[in-house]
C-alpha cells in the first residue's frame, strides 16, 4: 500500500476504495500475526493510522456537506 498518502486529494469514492483496501490488509496482517508469519510488525500500526485518517477525513467532509 501507499505510505504517507495524501488522502485530501482523493475523491469520496477513492477514499472508500482505499478504506476497503486498508481494512482487507489489516485483516491479512492480523491473520499473519496470529500465525506468527508477520514480517513487518510496524505495518499494523501504519494501516490502523491510515484507516483513522480516512475515517476522520470522511467525517469532516460529511460535516461540511451538512453545514451547507
Secondary structure, DSSP 4 states (H G I P E B T S, - for coil): --SS--GGGS-HHHHHHHHHHHHHHHHHHHHHHHTT--S-THHHHHHHHHHHHHHHHHHHHHHHHHH-
